[in-house]
Amino acid sequence: MGAPTSSALSEVYLQFVEHTRLQTILTENHILGYFRYVDDILIVYNKIDTDIDLLLEQFNNILPTVKFSIEKETNNSINFLDITIRKNHDNISFSVDRKPTTTDTIILKDSCHPQEHKQAAIRYLFTE
């Protein structure tokens, strides 16, 4: 689990690496978009201008203790966080990604959870 400061220090370090080392790699490989949330990264690129396997190799050569993996789109769609992103001709559509392990179980109304958590569960199911 580590110290309470571990997550904050990890974020600071990742931002440092992004601004010093990754920025150059992204520019050299003609990356159109780079989006990171904690340890998940979405990269938007043109297949003609970018060799994604070379990019992965360059990412993995930055730090010996950090290894990146890749998940490529299939059938013009990819899941990022809890969103499915689909390419359709000239546009992009988004939908909520339901993982196979989703139980759709909600918090009981008489539980000791904060009211905001209970309402969030209802809103989540309602806007599905």
KOLPA-939051 format. One record per residue (C-alpha): residue number from 1; residue in three letters; z, y, x negated. Coordinates in Angstrom, 2 decimals. Layout:
REM residues N
[NUM ALA [Z Y X]]
...
END
This chain:
REM residues 128
[1 MET [0.00 0.00 0.00]]
[2 GLY [0.75 2.42 -2.82]]
[3 ALA [2.32 5.82 -2.80]]
[4 PRO [2.09 8.22 0.16]]
[5 THR [-0.17 10.46 -1.92]]
[6 SER [-2.71 7.68 -2.63]]
[7 SER [-5.11 8.55 0.17]]
[8 ALA [-5.06 12.28 -0.61]]
[9 LEU [-5.60 11.70 -4.33]]
[10 SER [-8.41 9.22 -3.58]]
[11 GLU [-10.15 11.81 -1.41]]
[12 VAL [-9.79 14.50 -4.08]]
[13 TYR [-11.18 12.15 -6.72]]
[14 LEU [-14.13 11.09 -4.53]]
[15 GLN [-14.99 14.71 -3.84]]
[16 PHE [-14.86 15.43 -7.57]]
[17 VAL [-17.25 12.53 -8.28]]
[18 GLU [-19.55 13.66 -5.46]]
[19 HIS [-19.78 17.19 -6.82]]
[20 THR [-20.14 16.27 -10.48]]
[21 ARG [-22.04 12.97 -10.70]]
[22 LEU [-23.45 12.03 -7.29]]
[23 GLN [-25.10 15.38 -6.62]]
[24 THR [-27.49 14.88 -9.52]]
[25 ILE [-28.35 11.32 -8.48]]
[26 LEU [-28.96 12.39 -4.87]]
[27 THR [-31.25 15.22 -5.96]]
[28 GLU [-33.21 13.07 -8.42]]
[29 ASN [-33.80 10.41 -5.73]]
[30 HIS [-34.93 12.91 -3.07]]
[31 ILE [-32.11 12.04 -0.64]]
[32 LEU [-32.54 13.89 2.66]]
[33 GLY [-28.97 13.46 3.92]]
[34 TYR [-25.64 12.23 2.55]]
[35 PHE [-22.73 11.79 4.97]]
[36 ARG [-19.38 10.28 4.00]]
[37 TYR [-16.30 9.52 6.07]]
[38 VAL [-13.47 8.06 3.95]]
[39 ASP [-15.26 5.09 2.32]]
[40 ASP [-18.32 4.80 4.59]]
[41 ILE [-21.49 6.58 3.51]]
[42 LEU [-24.70 7.13 5.45]]
[43 ILE [-27.74 8.07 3.39]]
[44 VAL [-30.97 9.35 4.93]]
[45 TYR [-34.06 8.96 2.77]]
[46 ASN [-37.84 8.58 2.86]]
[47 LYS [-38.97 5.10 1.77]]
[48 ILE [-41.98 6.61 0.01]]
[49 ASP [-39.93 8.96 -2.19]]
[50 THR [-36.80 6.87 -2.77]]
[51 ASP [-36.14 3.42 -4.23]]
[52 ILE [-32.89 2.60 -2.44]]
[53 ASP [-32.13 -0.36 -4.72]]
[54 LEU [-32.38 1.89 -7.77]]
[55 LEU [-30.12 4.40 -6.04]]
[56 LEU [-27.53 1.67 -5.40]]
[57 GLU [-27.69 0.65 -9.06]]
[58 GLN [-27.16 4.27 -10.14]]
[59 PHE [-24.17 4.61 -7.78]]
[60 ASN [-22.64 1.42 -9.18]]
[61 ASN [-23.06 2.68 -12.77]]
[62 ILE [-20.99 5.82 -12.14]]
[63 LEU [-17.57 4.16 -12.22]]
[64 PRO [-16.88 0.61 -13.42]]
[65 THR [-13.96 0.18 -10.99]]
[66 VAL [-15.82 1.31 -7.85]]
[67 LYS [-18.59 -0.88 -6.44]]
[68 PHE [-20.89 0.27 -3.67]]
[69 SER [-22.64 -2.09 -1.28]]
[70 ILE [-25.58 -1.45 0.99]]
[71 GLU [-26.47 -2.21 4.57]]
[72 LYS [-30.06 -1.40 5.42]]
[73 GLU [-31.33 -0.63 8.89]]
[74 THR [-32.71 -3.47 10.99]]
[75 ASN [-35.07 -2.99 13.92]]
[76 ASN [-35.00 0.78 13.30]]
[77 SER [-31.24 0.98 13.89]]
[78 ILE [-28.05 1.00 11.87]]
[79 ASN [-24.35 1.19 12.70]]
[80 PHE [-22.30 3.93 11.06]]
[81 LEU [-18.62 4.09 11.95]]
[82 ASP [-18.59 3.45 15.72]]
[83 ILE [-22.09 4.77 16.37]]
[84 THR [-25.44 3.01 16.54]]
[85 ILE [-28.24 5.23 15.26]]
[86 ARG [-31.79 4.36 16.38]]
[87 LYS [-35.12 5.77 15.23]]
[88 ASN [-37.66 6.17 18.05]]
[89 HIS [-41.06 7.56 17.02]]
[90 ASP [-40.25 11.27 16.61]]
[91 ASN [-36.56 11.34 17.52]]
[92 ILE [-33.20 9.75 16.88]]
[93 SER [-30.85 8.39 19.54]]
[94 PHE [-27.16 7.58 19.33]]
[95 SER [-24.97 5.16 21.25]]
[96 VAL [-21.46 3.78 20.95]]
[97 ASP [-21.28 0.65 18.81]]
[98 ARG [-19.20 -2.10 20.36]]
[99 LYS [-18.10 -4.62 17.79]]
[100 PRO [-17.95 -8.30 18.86]]
[101 THR [-14.16 -8.20 18.45]]
[102 THR [-13.73 -5.38 21.01]]
[103 THR [-11.21 -6.48 23.65]]
[104 ASP [-11.26 -3.36 25.87]]
[105 THR [-7.49 -3.76 26.18]]
[106 ILE [-5.70 -0.53 26.96]]
[107 ILE [-2.13 0.63 26.55]]
[108 LEU [0.09 -0.10 29.53]]
[109 LYS [1.13 2.99 31.51]]
[110 ASP [4.86 2.22 31.15]]
[111 SER [4.71 1.69 27.37]]
[112 CYS [6.43 4.03 24.92]]
[113 HIS [3.15 5.34 23.47]]
[114 PRO [2.44 9.09 23.67]]
[115 GLN [0.65 10.17 26.84]]
[116 GLU [-2.35 11.42 24.80]]
[117 HIS [-2.96 7.88 23.49]]
[118 LYS [-2.91 6.43 26.99]]
[119 GLN [-5.33 9.06 28.27]]
[120 ALA [-7.63 8.58 25.28]]
[121 ALA [-7.97 4.88 26.09]]
[122 ILE [-8.95 5.68 29.67]]
[123 ARG [-11.46 8.35 28.56]]
[124 TYR [-12.93 5.91 26.05]]
[125 LEU [-13.54 3.27 28.71]]
[126 PHE [-14.76 5.78 31.27]]
[127 THR [-17.36 7.42 29.03]]
[128 GLU [-18.63 4.09 27.70]]
END
